[in-house]
Amino acid sequence: MTVRDEDLGGDALEVWIDQDLCTGDGICSQYAPDVFELDIDGLAYVRTTDGELLQETGATVLVPTIALRDVTDSVKECPGACIHVRRVSDGAEVLGPDAADD
């Protein structure tokens, strides 16, 4: 599972977590602590760039370019397969359980 330039097309990416599938292992927050955080309920959520934890179902944040590799590693290692990364421009999932495999 690799993000290629042609997948991104220079577009902004957003990430969200399906808490129904989250196993609470915290791998995502270990790889990308600026993007993911475990809450008191034991589930992972996304964080805004100013650190606000978004607990609404389906809440998304933009993936900071500097964190793209860490977010990619989080998606690969997530035992719950609950992290979704998609292009903002067309909503196509480029990483995660619903991404097209090539």
Steps between C-alpha positions, in 0.01 A plus 500: 500500500696796371382850420628588155517846345246399236258394776521839663515723197630778723166505680445556868422189701268454794490221755227357720460204733208259514466462877269198454806309375763657727667245727660764724854369450633854463738419217374800304570739785848353537582553132323834453429664837432836335214345300357224724426472869343239726220641711382393844256257333802307366430582135708702255385832355649756266649828622504838332832674443434710811450184708120488527372142528206442264262240640213538255429193288676533165696812603788566262819703516743593227816292497797731551759434229765451765289222660410310180754223553395457865132488404581247225681281754203531736264376231728205418545391860148561633361163618143629473536622140303806605709790365388654172699751292333660200562777250305811584435585134304187407459303824690199362655289774874467436590316822289283722258210480301649210801604288528343158780241489728515199 
